[in-house]
Amino acid sequence: MKIGIIGAGQLGRMLALAGYPLALQVRFLDTSADSPGGQVGPIVTGAFDDPQSLALLAKSVDLVTYEFENVPIAALRQLAESRPCLPPVEALRVSQDRLYEKELFTKLGIPTTPFRAVDSLADLRAAVAALGLPCVLKTRRLGYDGKGQRYLSKPADVDPAWEALGSVPLILEGFVAFDREVSIVGARSTRGEECAYPVVDNTHRDGILRVTKAPHRSAALQRSAERHLKRVLRHFDYAGVLTIEFFVQRGRLIANEMAPRVHNSGHWTIEGAATSQFENHLRAILGMPLGSTRPVGYSAMVNFIGVMPPRDRLLALPGLHFHDYGKAPRPGRKIGHCTIVATSATERDRLLRRVLRLLPR
Ligand code: AMP
């Protein structure tokens, strides 16, 4: 069985590695021949909206999936006419636009940040008046890891924020003074089987995920996160892995965004859960039974951003797993991660402090 993966970044590479024990072969589509996926499978090089490249990929595989969100929908719809394409293109369409995402959460009864669409300076002024300060102005599309965002704390911030971002459709969100950020990763298979991993705690800096700790131990939070996840999965008649990121405020979940794909906050599952998110994604899109999501210990995942930390000193820590994506270091770029799996939360936190001390500042 051959799987086509649109995008050959680290997520694609980890999907391919999870596929080999299941006798799955992969072929990637990416703009660059030396993307991480190229270390483990062939890459068709071409633009994501180039019909010829897409046709070349489709021709050589049985099924197509994607590892990143900015695939042009029209191109994917065209490809889906010749090969099954999962997760459903409609889920990707919604996730590409923060406004559609928040409208969907609202429709499904999932609490989300207060929001307003903003297409003009007048809209922005009205939205700020309605939601109040502070608030966050974001581009609706193509924003990730905190890019394309402006924090507004006083009336004088309104005009400069419009000048900085106003050339594209925007969304204004009320600022959530959250206690913590969490996410849930889960899957639904083509046969309708569902599973969910434990809710995890995420720490961001400069809008980029730094640390994930698993599992989060609130049974109430787990129940409501799973309820929200399942609503989204069923809405799309979904197949594959899906992630929802939430703010937690006074014990209540507020959905921030969803990703119709394997997710950085699920990397800990490679060594920290009975079945990884990558394997479950493949099982889900191929209609295989889903694997257990049970954590095998207390895990922490730490991203390597911009600079690679001293590998051998990290490898010397007990229960640590090292992932180098083989990418050239660049400020703000995710170039690898490590996961610690420990037998208690205390031991995990002790090891995590040692890892963080070894990271270049
Ligand atoms: P995003 O690109 O929407 O995931 O935003 C990146 C990070 O910015 C989030 O992980 C939060 O830490 C912060 N953030 C985004 N939106 C809000 C909001 N409405 N209120 C408070 N913090 C936010």
Boltz pocket constraint, residues with backbone or C-beta under 6 A from the ligand:
constraints:
  - pocket:
      binder: B
      contacts: [[A, 113], [A, 136], [A, 143], [A, 144], [A, 145], [A, 146], [A, 147], [A, 173], [A, 174], [A, 175], [A, 176], [A, 177], [A, 178], [A, 181], [A, 204], [A, 207], [A, 208], [A, 256], [A, 257]]
      max_distance: 6.0
